[in-house]
Structures are given as C-alpha cells and as structure tokens.
Amino acid sequence: MMIEERGGDRDLVDSRQRRMAEEDLDSSMCIEAGAGTGKTRLLVNRYLNLLRKGKAECREIVAITFTEKAASQ
C-alpha cells in the first residue's frame, strides 16, 4: 500500500487509506508522502492502536525518524 501526496495539495489522497493504515494492524505497509502530510502522526496513531488492542507491547515497537521536526513529535 502506498499513500501519496496529491499535486500541490498537502492532504493524503484518500482518508480511507489513512484510516486503513492506522487500523489494519495485521498488515505491513509502506507509507510514502511529502513533508508535512502527516506521516509521523499516522504512524504514532498506528503504534497507539497496536498497544490499545494488545497486538504489541511497548518493548516490541521501535520507531525511527530522520528529521528534527518529526523527532520532536
């Protein structure tokens, strides 16, 4: 699955895809989008859902980011 940026629009192409990325916890996926489109927020929500639904424990999740802005989130 790929989530892309639409032209000059900073919104993700499809809110259904965003929701699926946050809630489909049994699938692996690749998230691609431009700066400021909400990738980090999407991933944080996915991690929180994994924890809330008992699909993972804190010690099983590793999150790595490569920008200062995303790291501060």
mmCIF file of the C-alpha atoms, coordinates in Angstrom:
data_MODEL
# 
_entry.id   MODEL 
# 
loop_
_atom_site.group_PDB 
_atom_site.id 
_atom_site.type_symbol 
_atom_site.label_atom_id 
_atom_site.label_alt_id 
_atom_site.label_comp_id 
_atom_site.label_asym_id 
_atom_site.label_entity_id 
_atom_site.label_seq_id 
_atom_site.pdbx_PDB_ins_code 
_atom_site.Cartn_x 
_atom_site.Cartn_y 
_atom_site.Cartn_z 
_atom_site.occupancy 
_atom_site.B_iso_or_equiv 
_atom_site.pdbx_formal_charge 
_atom_site.auth_seq_id 
_atom_site.auth_comp_id 
_atom_site.auth_asym_id 
_atom_site.auth_atom_id 
_atom_site.pdbx_PDB_model_num 
ATOM 1  C CA . MET A 1 1  ? 0.000  0.000  0.000  1.00 0.00 ? 1  MET A CA 1 
ATOM 2  C CA . MET A 1 2  ? 1.271  3.460  -0.786 1.00 0.00 ? 2  MET A CA 1 
ATOM 3  C CA . ILE A 1 3  ? -0.168 6.756  0.350  1.00 0.00 ? 3  ILE A CA 1 
ATOM 4  C CA . GLU A 1 4  ? 0.956  9.596  -1.883 1.00 0.00 ? 4  GLU A CA 1 
ATOM 5  C CA . GLU A 1 5  ? 0.777  13.343 -1.923 1.00 0.00 ? 5  GLU A CA 1 
ATOM 6  C CA . ARG A 1 6  ? -1.663 14.817 -4.463 1.00 0.00 ? 6  ARG A CA 1 
ATOM 7  C CA . GLY A 1 7  ? -0.112 17.563 -6.627 1.00 0.00 ? 7  GLY A CA 1 
ATOM 8  C CA . GLY A 1 8  ? 0.318  20.727 -4.568 1.00 0.00 ? 8  GLY A CA 1 
ATOM 9  C CA . ASP A 1 9  ? -2.304 19.548 -2.092 1.00 0.00 ? 9  ASP A CA 1 
ATOM 10 C CA . ARG A 1 10 ? -0.851 18.588 1.297  1.00 0.00 ? 10 ARG A CA 1 
ATOM 11 C CA . ASP A 1 11 ? -3.687 16.176 2.142  1.00 0.00 ? 11 ASP A CA 1 
ATOM 12 C CA . LEU A 1 12 ? -3.317 12.448 1.713  1.00 0.00 ? 12 LEU A CA 1 
ATOM 13 C CA . VAL A 1 13 ? -5.033 11.127 -1.377 1.00 0.00 ? 13 VAL A CA 1 
ATOM 14 C CA . ASP A 1 14 ? -7.623 9.096  0.461  1.00 0.00 ? 14 ASP A CA 1 
ATOM 15 C CA . SER A 1 15 ? -8.794 9.311  4.069  1.00 0.00 ? 15 SER A CA 1 
ATOM 16 C CA . ARG A 1 16 ? -9.891 5.661  3.760  1.00 0.00 ? 16 ARG A CA 1 
ATOM 17 C CA . GLN A 1 17 ? -6.250 4.709  3.132  1.00 0.00 ? 17 GLN A CA 1 
ATOM 18 C CA . ARG A 1 18 ? -5.133 6.744  6.163  1.00 0.00 ? 18 ARG A CA 1 
ATOM 19 C CA . ARG A 1 19 ? -7.720 5.025  8.349  1.00 0.00 ? 19 ARG A CA 1 
ATOM 20 C CA . MET A 1 20 ? -6.676 1.628  6.984  1.00 0.00 ? 20 MET A CA 1 
ATOM 21 C CA . ALA A 1 21 ? -3.007 2.372  7.752  1.00 0.00 ? 21 ALA A CA 1 
ATOM 22 C CA . GLU A 1 22 ? -3.942 3.270  11.334 1.00 0.00 ? 22 GLU A CA 1 
ATOM 23 C CA . GLU A 1 23 ? -6.411 0.433  11.932 1.00 0.00 ? 23 GLU A CA 1 
ATOM 24 C CA . ASP A 1 24 ? -5.361 -2.576 9.794  1.00 0.00 ? 24 ASP A CA 1 
ATOM 25 C CA . LEU A 1 25 ? -2.909 -3.888 12.345 1.00 0.00 ? 25 LEU A CA 1 
ATOM 26 C CA . ASP A 1 26 ? -2.462 -7.307 10.753 1.00 0.00 ? 26 ASP A CA 1 
ATOM 27 C CA . SER A 1 27 ? -0.833 -5.931 7.589  1.00 0.00 ? 27 SER A CA 1 
ATOM 28 C CA . SER A 1 28 ? 2.565  -4.454 6.885  1.00 0.00 ? 28 SER A CA 1 
ATOM 29 C CA . MET A 1 29 ? 2.650  -1.366 4.707  1.00 0.00 ? 29 MET A CA 1 
ATOM 30 C CA . CYS A 1 30 ? 4.884  1.322  3.303  1.00 0.00 ? 30 CYS A CA 1 
ATOM 31 C CA . ILE A 1 31 ? 3.828  4.934  3.834  1.00 0.00 ? 31 ILE A CA 1 
ATOM 32 C CA . GLU A 1 32 ? 5.157  7.455  1.293  1.00 0.00 ? 32 GLU A CA 1 
ATOM 33 C CA . ALA A 1 33 ? 4.179  11.121 1.260  1.00 0.00 ? 33 ALA A CA 1 
ATOM 34 C CA . GLY A 1 34 ? 5.789  14.538 1.114  1.00 0.00 ? 34 GLY A CA 1 
ATOM 35 C CA . ALA A 1 35 ? 6.896  16.676 4.040  1.00 0.00 ? 35 ALA A CA 1 
ATOM 36 C CA . GLY A 1 36 ? 4.133  17.910 6.325  1.00 0.00 ? 36 GLY A CA 1 
ATOM 37 C CA . THR A 1 37 ? 1.474  15.462 5.136  1.00 0.00 ? 37 THR A CA 1 
ATOM 38 C CA . GLY A 1 38 ? 1.052  13.678 8.469  1.00 0.00 ? 38 GLY A CA 1 
ATOM 39 C CA . LYS A 1 39 ? 3.156  10.521 8.125  1.00 0.00 ? 39 LYS A CA 1 
ATOM 40 C CA . THR A 1 40 ? 4.527  10.734 11.668 1.00 0.00 ? 40 THR A CA 1 
ATOM 41 C CA . ARG A 1 41 ? 1.059  11.334 13.133 1.00 0.00 ? 41 ARG A CA 1 
ATOM 42 C CA . LEU A 1 42 ? -0.313 8.400  11.157 1.00 0.00 ? 42 LEU A CA 1 
ATOM 43 C CA . LEU A 1 43 ? 2.447  6.115  12.440 1.00 0.00 ? 43 LEU A CA 1 
ATOM 44 C CA . VAL A 1 44 ? 2.018  7.278  16.053 1.00 0.00 ? 44 VAL A CA 1 
ATOM 45 C CA . ASN A 1 45 ? -1.713 6.526  15.800 1.00 0.00 ? 45 ASN A CA 1 
ATOM 46 C CA . ARG A 1 46 ? -0.888 3.095  14.371 1.00 0.00 ? 46 ARG A CA 1 
ATOM 47 C CA . TYR A 1 47 ? 1.504  2.368  17.265 1.00 0.00 ? 47 TYR A CA 1 
ATOM 48 C CA . LEU A 1 48 ? -1.087 3.508  19.806 1.00 0.00 ? 48 LEU A CA 1 
ATOM 49 C CA . ASN A 1 49 ? -3.691 1.235  18.214 1.00 0.00 ? 49 ASN A CA 1 
ATOM 50 C CA . LEU A 1 50 ? -1.263 -1.698 18.387 1.00 0.00 ? 50 LEU A CA 1 
ATOM 51 C CA . LEU A 1 51 ? -0.848 -1.058 22.115 1.00 0.00 ? 51 LEU A CA 1 
ATOM 52 C CA . ARG A 1 52 ? -4.544 -0.425 22.842 1.00 0.00 ? 52 ARG A CA 1 
ATOM 53 C CA . LYS A 1 53 ? -5.674 -3.590 21.076 1.00 0.00 ? 53 LYS A CA 1 
ATOM 54 C CA . GLY A 1 54 ? -2.999 -5.755 22.671 1.00 0.00 ? 54 GLY A CA 1 
ATOM 55 C CA . LYS A 1 55 ? -1.307 -6.548 19.346 1.00 0.00 ? 55 LYS A CA 1 
ATOM 56 C CA . ALA A 1 56 ? 2.080  -5.374 20.691 1.00 0.00 ? 56 ALA A CA 1 
ATOM 57 C CA . GLU A 1 57 ? 3.808  -4.284 23.871 1.00 0.00 ? 57 GLU A CA 1 
ATOM 58 C CA . CYS A 1 58 ? 5.912  -1.132 24.217 1.00 0.00 ? 58 CYS A CA 1 
ATOM 59 C CA . ARG A 1 59 ? 9.139  -3.138 24.185 1.00 0.00 ? 59 ARG A CA 1 
ATOM 60 C CA . GLU A 1 60 ? 8.183  -4.596 20.788 1.00 0.00 ? 60 GLU A CA 1 
ATOM 61 C CA . ILE A 1 61 ? 7.844  -1.271 18.966 1.00 0.00 ? 61 ILE A CA 1 
ATOM 62 C CA . VAL A 1 62 ? 10.793 0.637  17.546 1.00 0.00 ? 62 VAL A CA 1 
ATOM 63 C CA . ALA A 1 63 ? 10.184 3.967  15.818 1.00 0.00 ? 63 ALA A CA 1 
ATOM 64 C CA . ILE A 1 64 ? 12.974 5.728  13.941 1.00 0.00 ? 64 ILE A CA 1 
ATOM 65 C CA . THR A 1 65 ? 12.651 9.109  12.280 1.00 0.00 ? 65 THR A CA 1 
ATOM 66 C CA . PHE A 1 66 ? 15.094 11.066 10.190 1.00 0.00 ? 66 PHE A CA 1 
ATOM 67 C CA . THR A 1 67 ? 14.135 14.725 10.583 1.00 0.00 ? 67 THR A CA 1 
ATOM 68 C CA . GLU A 1 68 ? 14.383 17.021 13.596 1.00 0.00 ? 68 GLU A CA 1 
ATOM 69 C CA . LYS A 1 69 ? 10.769 18.145 13.179 1.00 0.00 ? 69 LYS A CA 1 
ATOM 70 C CA . ALA A 1 70 ? 9.431  14.577 13.133 1.00 0.00 ? 70 ALA A CA 1 
ATOM 71 C CA . ALA A 1 71 ? 11.729 13.568 16.009 1.00 0.00 ? 71 ALA A CA 1 
ATOM 72 C CA . SER A 1 72 ? 10.225 16.291 18.201 1.00 0.00 ? 72 SER A CA 1 
ATOM 73 C CA . GLN A 1 73 ? 6.720  14.921 17.637 1.00 0.00 ? 73 GLN A CA 1 
# 
